[in-house]
Amino acid sequence: DSVILFLECSDNDTGSILQFTYAYGGQADNLFLKTETYSQEKATVGGASADIYIASNDIETNAILWRDPKTETLLCIQAKVEKSILVALAESVMKTEK
């Protein structure tokens, strides 16, 4: 079973945007980030290694990408926020049951 979920929240007045994407199953290696104009840094999310992509301009969003080792889920948050906020957002992500 494979799933990719994409959520986007935006504020048209300020241009703020936040995207949250995750994938698991057969799609867990298929998230795509265009990174040619980004610098890459490393971080840790819940003990897992994470890649942070910092945009070279104010138009693009920054991103954090990591894999949950327990569920093998690949997760990505993109937002116009600084690195520390991306890490805090990623740390706040949790799996819940229905």
C-alpha positions as CSV (number, residue, x, y, z in Angstrom):
1,D,0.0,0.0,0.0
2,S,1.4,3.4,-1.0
3,V,0.3,6.9,-0.1
4,I,1.4,10.4,-0.8
5,L,-0.3,13.2,1.0
6,F,0.2,16.9,0.1
7,L,-1.3,19.7,2.2
8,E,-0.8,23.4,1.5
9,C,-1.8,26.4,3.6
10,S,-1.3,30.0,2.3
11,D,-2.1,33.5,3.1
12,N,-2.7,35.6,0.0
13,D,-2.2,38.9,1.9
14,T,1.3,38.1,3.1
15,G,2.4,35.5,0.6
16,S,3.2,33.1,3.4
17,I,3.0,29.4,2.5
18,L,3.5,26.1,4.3
19,Q,3.5,22.8,2.6
20,F,3.5,19.4,4.4
21,T,4.0,16.3,2.4
22,Y,4.6,12.7,3.4
23,A,4.9,9.4,1.6
24,Y,5.1,5.8,2.7
25,G,5.0,2.4,1.1
26,G,6.2,2.1,-2.5
27,Q,6.1,5.9,-2.8
28,A,8.4,6.7,0.1
29,D,11.3,7.5,-2.1
30,N,9.4,9.6,-4.6
31,L,9.2,13.1,-3.1
32,F,10.7,15.6,-5.4
33,L,12.5,18.9,-4.4
34,K,14.1,21.2,-6.9
35,T,17.4,22.0,-5.1
36,E,19.7,23.7,-7.7
37,T,19.4,27.1,-6.1
38,Y,19.4,25.9,-2.5
39,S,22.2,25.4,0.0
40,Q,21.9,22.2,2.0
41,E,22.5,21.7,5.7
42,K,22.0,18.8,8.1
43,A,19.8,18.6,11.2
44,T,18.2,16.0,13.4
45,V,14.4,15.4,13.9
46,G,13.4,13.0,16.7
47,G,16.8,11.3,16.4
48,A,16.6,10.9,12.6
49,S,18.9,12.6,10.2
50,A,17.3,15.4,8.2
51,D,18.3,17.6,5.2
52,I,17.5,21.2,5.3
53,Y,17.4,23.2,2.0
54,I,17.8,27.0,2.3
55,A,16.6,29.0,-0.7
56,S,18.9,31.6,-2.2
57,N,16.1,34.1,-2.6
58,D,13.0,35.4,-0.8
59,I,10.6,33.9,-3.4
60,E,11.3,30.2,-2.8
61,T,10.4,28.3,0.4
62,N,13.0,26.6,2.6
63,A,12.5,22.9,3.2
64,I,13.3,20.1,5.7
65,L,13.2,16.5,4.5
66,W,13.5,13.4,6.8
67,R,12.5,9.8,7.2
68,D,10.8,8.5,10.3
69,P,12.8,5.3,11.2
70,K,9.9,3.6,12.9
71,T,7.3,3.9,10.1
72,E,9.7,4.4,7.1
73,T,7.6,7.4,6.2
74,L,9.4,10.2,4.2
75,L,8.3,13.6,5.4
76,C,8.8,17.1,4.0
77,I,7.9,20.6,5.2
78,Q,8.4,23.6,3.0
79,A,7.8,27.1,4.4
80,K,9.1,30.7,4.2
81,V,10.7,30.4,7.7
82,E,14.2,30.1,9.1
83,K,16.0,26.8,9.8
84,S,15.2,26.7,13.6
85,I,11.4,27.0,12.9
86,L,11.6,24.3,10.2
87,V,13.2,22.0,12.8
88,A,10.6,22.9,15.4
89,L,7.8,22.2,12.9
90,A,9.3,18.9,12.0
91,E,9.7,18.0,15.7
92,S,6.0,18.7,16.3
93,V,4.8,16.1,13.6
94,M,3.4,13.0,15.2
95,K,1.4,10.0,14.0
96,T,-2.0,9.6,15.6
97,E,-4.5,6.8,15.2
98,K,-8.1,7.4,14.3
